[in-house]
């Protein structure tokens, strides 16, 4: 079993994710591709000391990119939307 730091890669801070954080108490993370919902829930609860009520995951397919005449593909990755219980919250911008 992987550690919690290996499962949660980074939080995704976008305009849509910020709206979800404020209105619906949901947090968006980039997670390891091999991680399942139970692993993600355990990792978030362990790292941030919150109660998770739901986990939704999606696989994001890497885009095709060209640089001049050379073509390549960005890596595919996995995104998780975590719903926190009522009263729990995470603030990534504390002290900023």
C-alpha positions in Angstrom: 0.0 0.0 0.0 1.3 3.4 -0.9 1.7 6.3 1.6 -0.7 9.2 1.6 2.0 11.5 0.1 2.3 9.2 -2.9 -1.4 9.1 -3.5 -2.2 12.9 -3.3 0.0 14.6 -5.8 -1.2 18.2 -5.6 -4.3 20.3 -5.2 -5.8 21.8 -8.4 -6.4 25.5 -7.9 -8.6 26.7 -10.8 -11.5 29.1 -10.9 -13.9 26.2 -11.1 -12.3 24.4 -8.2 -12.3 27.6 -6.1 -16.1 28.0 -6.8 -16.7 24.3 -5.8 -14.6 24.9 -2.6 -16.7 27.9 -1.6 -20.2 26.8 -2.6 -20.2 23.0 -2.3 -17.4 22.2 0.2 -15.5 20.2 -2.4 -11.8 20.0 -3.0 -10.1 19.0 -6.2 -6.8 17.0 -6.2 -4.5 15.5 -8.8 -4.0 11.9 -7.6 -1.9 8.9 -8.6 -3.2 7.0 -11.6 -3.2 3.7 -9.7 -5.2 5.0 -6.7 -8.8 3.9 -6.1 -11.5 5.8 -4.2 -10.8 4.1 -0.9 -7.1 4.9 -1.1 -7.9 8.5 -1.9 -10.4 8.9 0.9 -7.9 7.4 3.4 -5.1 9.6 2.2 -7.1 12.8 2.4 -8.4 12.0 5.9 -4.9 11.1 7.1 -3.1 14.2 5.6 -5.7 16.9 6.4 -7.6 15.5 9.4 -11.0 16.0 7.8 -14.0 13.7 7.2 -14.7 12.8 3.6 -18.2 12.0 2.6 -17.7 11.2 -1.1 -15.0 10.8 -3.7 -15.5 11.2 -7.5 -12.6 10.4 -9.8 -11.9 10.9 -13.5 -9.1 10.0 -15.8 -7.9 13.0 -17.8 -6.4 12.0 -21.2 -3.1 13.7 -22.2 -3.2 16.2 -25.0 -1.4 16.0 -28.3 1.2 18.7 -28.6 3.5 19.8 -31.5 6.7 21.7 -31.4 7.6 22.6 -34.9 7.5 19.3 -36.9 7.8 17.1 -33.8 4.6 15.7 -32.3 4.2 14.3 -28.8 1.7 13.6 -26.1 1.4 14.9 -22.6 0.9 12.3 -19.9 -2.5 11.2 -18.9 -3.5 11.8 -15.2 -6.2 11.3 -12.7 -8.4 13.9 -10.9 -10.4 13.4 -7.7 -13.2 15.6 -6.4 -13.5 15.2 -2.7 -16.7 16.2 -0.8 -16.0 17.1 2.8 -18.5 16.7 5.6 -20.5 19.7 6.9 -18.2 21.9 9.1 -14.9 20.6 7.7 -12.9 22.8 5.4 -9.4 23.1 3.9 -7.7 26.5 3.3 -4.7 26.3 1.0 -4.1 30.1 1.2 -3.7 30.4 5.0 -1.4 33.4 5.7 -1.2 34.4 2.1 
